[in-house]
Amino acid sequence: MRVLVTGAGGFIGRHLTRVLLERGTLAGPGGTPSAVTELILVDRAPFDGLCSEQVEVAALTGDLRDDSFLARVMGDGVDSLFHLAATLTIDAETDLDTGWAVNLHLPLRLLEACRRLKSGTRFVYASSIAVFGGELPDRVSDNQVQTPQTSYGTAKSVTELLINDYSRHGFVDGRALRLPIVLIRPGGPTQAVSDRLASLVREPLSGRPAVSPVSGATRFPVASVQQIARNLVRLHDVPASVFGSSRAVNQPGLTVSVDDMVAALGRVARPEAAGRVGIDPVAAIQAVVDGWPTEFVTTVNLNPPLQPDPDFDTIVRQYLADHPPA
């Protein structure tokens, strides 16, 4: 099988690549496991691709909005495509041109490439909790009416509709996993809202202070990157018959507050780590997070069902296992 991962150098992309190489197989056109023989990893920024003795791995740097690069990457077609590349919420709000180009026009280009090549690609898309917004019930399931409150969420919502339609025509076999906040990205802080929240654990574990841009009582759903990577592959492998009128499902989230995160930090690490977290809400960020669902669940009948992480202590322990503090 020839498998393409976009955004492969990113946080989720690196974990997904590891899962794909460890497994070595994906469901083929008939649903039976088939060996991954070629893995094409693509990102706009240079990155180090993982190596494998069993799989031919190509790590390519370039912009898929460029016709020649897109043609090079797609070749005669790919059996499976995991589309993770995106410009995140704050960037998409402040730079609409780039936001639409990356978050809306790029997935359409990929879907069109699959249609032209007639390769029957399984198209797995990383969608987002941001497709929901406005006045929401506490518990949001897959079929909640979508009223996104950001340009990022709007692009994700439109792409879900495109995947439904391209799947209806048989151009791709699409499926989308709506992600809550994915934790905990290593490295330096960014301006992404999700990373501002992740930094409340990452920075104190490294001995640095962190300030929450939302109130301590603010609740939101989260998931570990390990859980997301496993479930993207799992969603790839399920038969199309499990989906109803929509090819998108929610990744069930573990609902936590900032206060819960800080308490877990104190239990798993040391009390002084929790003491490095301050609270100073930023109105624009508080408004974004307040517009998200509080509880994020799915009713799509997968067997076994998608599960949230068991608790936030486990997420912190997983991060420490991968990134022990100096």
N, C-alpha and C positions, 0 to 999 in steps of 0.2 A: 504493500500500500504506500502511496505517496501522500504525505501529510504536511500541511502548511499551517504554521502558527504565526499570526501577526502580533506585533507588540511583544515579541518573544524575549526582549531584553528587559522587560518591566518586571514588577514585583510578582504578579500572578503568572506572567509568561515563563519566568524561570522555574517556578514550582510546577507548572503544568508540563514543561519540558522534562523535568525530572520524573514525573509520574509516567509520562508516555514512554520514556526510555526504560524505566523499571518494569513496566508491563510488557512492552514489546509487541502487543497486539491491540487491535481495535475491531469492532464489529464491521464486517464487510457488507456489500450490497444486500446479501441474503440474510444478514444477521449473524452468520457464523464468524468466530474469531479468525482474523487474518493478520499475518505478520506485518508490522511496520517496517518497510525496507528503506524508505527515504523520508527524512524529516527536514523540511525547509523552515528555518527560523529567520524571521524578518523583523527588523526594527529600524527606525529612522536614525537612531544614535548607535555608534559602535558598541558592541558588547561581545562577551566571550561565550561562545556556544559550548554546550557539554559534549563530551566525546562518547562514542559507543563502539564496541567491537562488532555488534550485531546489526546496527543501523547506520546507513550512510547519512551523516548530518552535515547540512550546509547552513552556515550562519551568514546571512546577507544583510548589508546595510544599504538602505535606500528609501526613497519615498514612493509608496504605491500609487500616489496621485500622478506619477510620471508614467506615460503609456509604455515606454520601452522597458522600464523596470518591472512594471506589472506583467508585461508579456513574458519577460525572462523568468519571473517567479512562477507564473502559472504554467508555462510550458504547454504541453498537450492536455493539461488538466490535472486536477488533484482529486484524490479519493475522499479526503477529509480536510476541512478547513476550520480552524479555531480562530475567530476574529476577536482579538483583545485590544487592538490599538485604538486609542481614544485621546482626545484632549479633555481634561477634567473640568469640573463644574465652574470654578472661579475663572479659569482661563477662557472657557467658552462664553461666559457672561461678558467679559471685558474685551474679547477679540472675536466678534461674531463671524467675520470672514473665515478665520482659521477654524473656529468651532464648527461651522456648517461644513466646511471642506473635509474635515477629518471625521466628524461624528455622524454626518449624514451622507455626503456625496461619496466618501470612500467605501462604506459598506455597499452602497448601490453599485459602485464600480466593480466590486468583487462579485456581487450577485450577477451582474451583467456578464462578467468574464466567465462565470460558471455556466450561464445560459448559452453563451456563444460556443463554448467548448463541448457542450452536451455530455458532460462527464458524470452527471448524477451525483454531485458532491454532497456529502453530509456536511452541512454548514452549521457550526456551533458558534453562537454569538453571546458575548458577555454583555447583557443588558444591565439595568440598574433599578434600584428602589426609586430613583428620581423620576421614573415615569408616572409615579403617583404624587399627588400634592393637593394643596387646598384643604377643604373641609373633609377630613377622613375619619372613619371609625378607628377605635383603638387597635382593632385586629383587621389587618388587610390581607386578603387572599388573592389568588391569581386573577379572578374575574372582576376585581374592583374597577370601576370606571376610572380611566386615566385622565387626570387633569394636571399635567406637569407644570411646575412653577418656575422652571429654569429652561434656558435654551438647550443645555445638555440633556435634560430629561425629555424635552420635546424631540430632539434628534433620536434618542433611544426609542421613544414610543413609535415614531414614524418608521424606524428600521424594523421594529417588530412586525408592523403591518406589511412591510415589503417582504419580509421572510415568510409570513403567512401566504402572501400572494404568489411568490415564486415557488413555494412548496405546493400550492394548489395546482399550479401549472405543471408541476413535475420537473422544473428546471433545477431545483435543489431539494434535498431532504433536510429542511431546516429545523432548528430548535434553539431556544434562547433561555439562558439562566439569568434571572434578575438578581443582582447582587446587592446585599446590604453593605454596610461599612466593612471593609476587608482589612484585617489586622494581622500582624504588626510589621509594617515595612521597616527594614533596617536602613541605615545611612543617615544622611543629613535631613533636616526638616524641609518641607515644601509648603506651599500655600494652599494645597488641596485641603478641602474641609475634612475629609477622612483622615488625612495625615496629621492635621492639627490635633485630632482626637487620639490618633495612635501615638503621637509624641508624648502624651501624658504618661505612657508606660515606658517607651523607649528611652527618653531623655533621662528620667530619674534613675533608671537602671544603669546608665552610663555616668552617673554622678552629677548630672546637670539639672537645673531647674526647668520646669515646664509650666505653662499657664493655659488653663482651659478657656477657649473662646465661647463656651456656653456655660450655663449655670450648673451647679453640682447636681441638681435634681433632674436635669434634662435626660430623658430616656430615649434610646434608639436601639435598633437591632444591629448586631455585629456578627461576623463569621471569621474564622481563622482562614488564612490563605491555604493551609493544607486541606481543609474541608472543601474549599472552593475548587481547587485543582482536581481533587478526586471526583467531585460531582460534575464538573465539566466533562470529564471522560465518561462518567456514568450516564449522563444525559446523551452523549454521543451514541452510546451503545444500545439504548432502549429502542424498541420498534416504533415506527411512526404511529402505529395504531393506538398508543397510549394517550395521544394528544386529542383534544377535542377541536373546537373551532380555532383555537390559538395554539401556536407552537411555543409559547413562552410560559415558563413556570417560575415561581418565587423560590429562591434559596431560603429555607427557614432560618431565621436569625435568632440569636440569643439576645434577649432584651436586657440592656444594662443601663445604668446611669453613670455619669462621671464619678459620683460618690462611690458606686459599686466598683468601678475600675480602680480607684485609689485604694479602697479597702483590700481588694485582691492583691494589689501591688505590695501592700504592707504585710499580707499573710505569706505570699510566695517569696518575696525578697526580704526586705528588712523595713521596720517602721520608719527609719530615716529616709528611705526611698519614697515612701508615701508622703512624707513631710516636704518633699521638694516640689509638690504640685500646688499651684495657686489657681484661683478662680478670678477671671476678669472678662465677663461676657462682652462680645463684640456684636452689636445689633444686627449687622448684615449676616453674620454667620449663624447667630441664634435664629434668625428668621428662616434661613435655609434648613437647618436641622429641625426646627419646629414644623416645617412643612412636610417632613418625612413621616411615614407610618411609625407607630410605637411597637406594634407586634407584626411580624412578617411571617406568613405561613403559606403552605401550599396544600391544595386538595387534589392535585393530579395523582392518579393511582399508579405510583411506581412500587415495585415489589423487589426488595424492601423499600420503604419510603425514604425520601430525603430527610435528613435529621439536622438539627442545629448542633452547635458545639455544646458539650454538657454543662460547662460553667466557665467563667472568665479566668479562674485560677488556672485551668488547663491551657487556655490560650497563652497566658503569661509563661507557663512552664515550657510550652513548645517553643516560644521565642527564645527563652534562656538556653534551651538545649541546642538550638541552631546558632545562637549568638551569645555565648557566655561573656559576661562583663570582664574587662581587664582587671 
